[in-house]
Each structure stands twice: as C-alpha cells, then as structure tokens.
Amino acid sequence: MAMTDVEAELAQAKKARREGNAGQARVCARRAAGRAIREFYRKREGAGWGGDAMKQLQRLRDDASIPEAVRRAAERLTTKVDFEHKLPFDEDPIEDARTIVEFARA
C-alpha cells in the first residue's frame, strides 16, 4: 500500500487543522482514508474497482462485513456539513481516518 501517500495526507490534515482550516483538514483526512480503503479492497478482491475518496468511504460504510466502529468512522467522514459549516458530531475527522487506515493495514 502506498502508505507514504496516506501518511502524507494525514500530515497535511494535521497541518491544515493547526492553521485553522478545519475544512481542508477534513478533505485531507478523507483522501487518506480513501487511499487506504482502495488498497484494502484491491488486496481483498483484486483490481478493477475505483472511485474517489467519497466513493471509497461510502463503500466501506455500507459493507456489512466491516466492523461497526470502522463503518461509523466512514459514515462521519461522508457526512456533509450544514449551512453553517457544522457537523452533527464532535469526533475528530483525522482520528476517524486513522481508525480506517489502521483497519485497512491489518
């Protein structure tokens, strides 16, 4: 797995958060998780399935064979912000991405 890409995205997410850009941090967290998910399914099922990070997260979220905690992390990362740019939960998107990445690595 191109973990250097995943780790680079997570590092960029942390940098964006430090700089006060929560939206960019969330985008980077999604991309990190999406790359890990893509590799997870490639190892499990072979090549041939693509899609952007959101498609990857949705696939993982809807996969009943995936542990509940991992699916919940994917669900939070796919939740859209409201008109005030707020989310209905307090969980950290970087930690959600890390949960998914750790699962995908196992």
Backbone as CSV, one residue per row, in Angstrom:
resi,resn,N_x,N_y,N_z,CA_x,CA_y,CA_z,C_x,C_y,C_z
1,MET,0.844,-1.182,0.000,0.000,0.000,0.000,0.880,1.232,0.000
2,ALA,0.466,2.211,-0.696,1.232,3.458,-0.743,1.000,4.231,0.551
3,MET,1.516,3.672,1.632,1.297,4.287,2.933,1.975,5.636,3.049
4,THR,3.017,5.853,2.280,3.628,7.176,2.340,2.624,8.221,1.876
5,ASP,1.797,7.896,0.875,0.748,8.810,0.425,-0.293,9.021,1.518
6,VAL,-0.679,7.946,2.172,-1.667,8.029,3.251,-1.116,8.887,4.385
7,GLU,0.109,8.601,4.800,0.709,9.364,5.903,0.907,10.830,5.519
8,ALA,1.242,11.085,4.255,1.393,12.469,3.797,0.060,13.208,3.879
9,GLU,-1.021,12.551,3.508,-2.346,13.174,3.607,-2.710,13.449,5.065
10,LEU,-2.401,12.503,5.948,-2.700,12.709,7.368,-1.868,13.858,7.937
11,ALA,-0.618,13.944,7.522,0.235,15.054,7.973,-0.307,16.385,7.457
12,GLN,-0.771,16.389,6.210,-1.359,17.609,5.646,-2.640,17.980,6.389
13,ALA,-3.407,16.992,6.800,-4.631,17.244,7.573,-4.290,17.911,8.902
14,LYS,-3.282,17.400,9.572,-2.874,17.985,10.862,-2.372,19.407,10.673
15,LYS,-1.625,19.645,9.609,-1.115,20.985,9.320,-2.265,21.951,9.064
16,ALA,-3.228,21.520,8.271,-4.386,22.368,7.972,-5.149,22.703,9.252
17,ARG,-5.306,21.727,10.127,-6.018,21.986,11.394,-5.247,22.991,12.244
18,ARG,-3.922,22.823,12.322,-3.094,23.772,13.097,-3.243,25.189,12.555
19,GLU,-3.416,25.291,11.253,-3.557,26.594,10.605,-4.992,27.114,10.650
20,GLY,-5.873,26.385,11.313,-7.251,26.830,11.468,-8.163,26.519,10.305
21,ASN,-7.745,25.631,9.428,-8.548,25.287,8.259,-9.154,23.896,8.448
22,ALA,-10.238,23.841,9.213,-10.878,22.564,9.535,-11.421,21.872,8.286
23,GLY,-11.919,22.643,7.332,-12.449,22.044,6.107,-11.377,21.325,5.312
24,GLN,-10.219,21.951,5.176,-9.114,21.313,4.451,-8.607,20.096,5.220
25,ALA,-8.589,20.168,6.542,-8.174,19.020,7.352,-9.093,17.832,7.086
26,ARG,-10.376,18.088,6.990,-11.357,17.025,6.730,-11.175,16.440,5.328
27,VAL,-10.909,17.289,4.344,-10.669,16.816,2.974,-9.439,15.898,2.945
28,CYS,-8.372,16.318,3.588,-7.147,15.503,3.614,-7.391,14.189,4.349
29,ALA,-8.149,14.233,5.450,-8.470,13.005,6.188,-9.258,12.046,5.299
30,ARG,-10.204,12.574,4.550,-10.975,11.737,3.618,-10.076,11.109,2.566
31,ARG,-9.177,11.899,2.015,-8.288,11.355,0.979,-7.389,10.258,1.543
32,ALA,-6.874,10.454,2.750,-6.033,9.428,3.380,-6.828,8.139,3.554
33,ALA,-8.038,8.262,4.091,-8.875,7.087,4.296,-9.219,6.434,2.959
34,GLY,-9.555,7.242,1.963,-9.914,6.705,0.650,-8.795,5.895,0.025
35,ARG,-7.582,6.380,0.144,-6.437,5.630,-0.411,-6.250,4.297,0.308
36,ALA,-6.400,4.315,1.623,-6.254,3.075,2.392,-7.368,2.088,2.055
37,ILE,-8.582,2.592,1.902,-9.721,1.734,1.562,-9.526,1.108,0.184
38,ARG,-9.101,1.905,-0.770,-8.877,1.390,-2.127,-7.903,0.215,-2.093
39,GLU,-6.824,0.376,-1.353,-5.826,-0.688,-1.266,-6.381,-1.904,-0.527
40,PHE,-7.183,-1.677,0.508,-7.808,-2.766,1.260,-8.643,-3.643,0.327
41,TYR,-9.514,-2.999,-0.462,-10.363,-3.767,-1.367,-9.569,-4.383,-2.518
42,ARG,-8.525,-3.721,-2.962,-7.687,-4.296,-4.017,-7.067,-5.602,-3.528
43,LYS,-6.570,-5.606,-2.296,-5.976,-6.835,-1.742,-7.035,-7.912,-1.545
44,ARG,-8.211,-7.513,-1.130,-9.273,-8.462,-0.809,-9.964,-9.004,-2.058
45,GLU,-10.163,-8.146,-3.060,-10.980,-8.535,-4.206,-10.279,-8.429,-5.547
46,GLY,-9.090,-7.862,-5.574,-8.381,-7.682,-6.828,-8.627,-6.309,-7.416
47,ALA,-7.914,-6.028,-8.461,-8.011,-4.716,-9.107,-9.351,-4.585,-9.815
48,GLY,-9.651,-3.368,-10.204,-10.834,-3.172,-11.016,-11.904,-2.315,-10.392
49,TRP,-11.732,-1.895,-9.152,-12.733,-1.027,-8.549,-12.069,0.272,-8.173
50,GLY,-12.616,1.363,-8.617,-12.018,2.665,-8.350,-12.985,3.573,-7.651
51,GLY,-12.872,4.831,-7.955,-13.727,5.822,-7.336,-12.912,6.758,-6.475
52,ASP,-13.456,7.941,-6.265,-12.771,8.922,-5.436,-12.899,8.555,-3.959
53,ALA,-12.348,9.402,-3.113,-12.342,9.115,-1.674,-13.757,8.962,-1.126
54,MET,-14.678,9.800,-1.563,-16.052,9.695,-1.057,-16.682,8.363,-1.464
55,LYS,-16.449,7.928,-2.685,-16.983,6.624,-3.124,-16.370,5.497,-2.294
56,GLN,-15.084,5.609,-2.022,-14.413,4.590,-1.206,-15.019,4.556,0.202
57,LEU,-15.193,5.733,0.790,-15.771,5.818,2.140,-17.198,5.275,2.163
58,GLN,-17.979,5.596,1.145,-19.353,5.089,1.085,-19.375,3.576,0.952
59,ARG,-18.470,3.051,0.163,-18.403,1.598,0.002,-18.086,0.932,1.343
60,LEU,-17.106,1.456,2.049,-16.734,0.890,3.343,-17.887,1.039,4.336
61,ARG,-18.505,2.211,4.360,-19.616,2.488,5.273,-20.747,1.484,5.090
62,ASP,-21.002,1.090,3.845,-22.133,0.215,3.531,-21.790,-1.267,3.536
63,ASP,-20.551,-1.615,3.814,-20.095,-3.004,3.786,-20.337,-3.655,5.154
64,ALA,-21.343,-4.515,5.228,-21.723,-5.143,6.499,-20.628,-6.044,7.071
65,SER,-19.645,-6.423,6.272,-18.570,-7.289,6.777,-17.499,-6.499,7.541
66,ILE,-17.598,-5.183,7.522,-16.617,-4.313,8.173,-17.062,-4.049,9.609
67,PRO,-16.135,-4.021,10.564,-16.520,-3.754,11.962,-17.285,-2.425,12.106
68,GLU,-18.238,-2.431,13.015,-19.118,-1.282,13.234,-18.356,0.015,13.483
69,ALA,-17.331,-0.011,14.305,-16.584,1.218,14.624,-15.938,1.819,13.374
70,VAL,-15.477,0.973,12.488,-14.852,1.435,11.246,-15.923,2.005,10.320
71,ARG,-17.066,1.343,10.250,-18.158,1.850,9.413,-18.683,3.181,9.942
72,ARG,-18.744,3.331,11.256,-19.193,4.610,11.825,-18.203,5.728,11.496
73,ALA,-16.906,5.422,11.544,-15.893,6.427,11.171,-16.096,6.855,9.720
74,ALA,-16.349,5.880,8.834,-16.593,6.201,7.424,-17.872,7.017,7.272
75,GLU,-18.882,6.693,8.045,-20.140,7.448,7.978,-19.916,8.911,8.370
76,ARG,-19.160,9.136,9.433,-18.884,10.517,9.848,-18.105,11.264,8.776
77,LEU,-17.145,10.594,8.143,-16.355,11.264,7.109,-17.169,11.556,5.847
78,THR,-18.272,10.845,5.643,-19.114,11.111,4.475,-20.251,12.083,4.783
79,THR,-20.425,12.434,6.045,-21.488,13.371,6.430,-21.142,14.770,5.931
80,LYS,-22.112,15.398,5.327,-21.907,16.754,4.810,-22.165,17.775,5.914
81,VAL,-21.436,18.876,5.842,-21.649,19.958,6.799,-22.967,20.656,6.477
82,ASP,-23.545,21.333,7.482,-24.787,22.072,7.256,-24.477,23.468,6.703
83,PHE,-25.485,24.293,6.589,-25.307,25.626,6.006,-24.386,26.514,6.834
84,GLU,-24.229,26.185,8.105,-23.326,26.947,8.981,-21.948,26.295,9.076
85,HIS,-21.693,25.325,8.186,-20.420,24.590,8.143,-20.162,23.826,9.441
86,LYS,-21.212,23.270,10.007,-21.116,22.492,11.244,-21.516,21.048,10.959
87,LEU,-21.001,20.165,11.804,-21.323,18.745,11.709,-22.149,18.342,12.932
88,PRO,-22.963,17.286,12.825,-23.814,16.869,13.949,-23.093,16.004,14.995
89,PHE,-21.776,16.039,15.027,-20.997,15.242,15.982,-19.673,15.950,16.234
90,ASP,-18.984,15.513,17.287,-17.729,16.162,17.678,-16.480,15.353,17.337
91,GLU,-16.635,14.150,16.814,-15.481,13.302,16.538,-14.506,13.986,15.588
92,ASP,-13.241,13.697,15.800,-12.157,14.273,15.015,-12.025,13.527,13.684
93,PRO,-12.127,14.219,12.545,-12.021,13.529,11.259,-10.650,12.879,11.044
94,ILE,-9.613,13.441,11.621,-8.283,12.837,11.466,-8.227,11.510,12.220
95,GLU,-8.840,11.472,13.393,-8.881,10.211,14.145,-9.764,9.187,13.434
96,ASP,-10.862,9.646,12.843,-11.699,8.727,12.056,-10.894,8.144,10.898
97,ALA,-10.132,8.986,10.215,-9.299,8.497,9.114,-8.267,7.504,9.629
98,ARG,-7.660,7.802,10.755,-6.656,6.904,11.321,-7.289,5.553,11.677
99,THR,-8.501,5.553,12.213,-9.209,4.301,12.517,-9.360,3.459,11.259
100,ILE,-9.740,4.099,10.179,-9.919,3.385,8.898,-8.582,2.896,8.360
101,VAL,-7.568,3.732,8.410,-6.247,3.357,7.916,-5.700,2.169,8.698
102,GLU,-5.831,2.203,10.012,-5.338,1.084,10.833,-6.075,-0.202,10.516
103,PHE,-7.385,-0.110,10.302,-8.155,-1.292,9.918,-7.666,-1.822,8.570
104,ALA,-7.477,-0.929,7.615,-7.077,-1.339,6.270,-5.684,-1.963,6.258
105,ARG,-4.848,-1.559,7.146,-3.476,-2.090,7.207,-3.431,-3.495,7.780
106,ALA,-4.391,-3.821,8.633,-4.361,-5.115,9.358,-4.532,-6.297,8.430
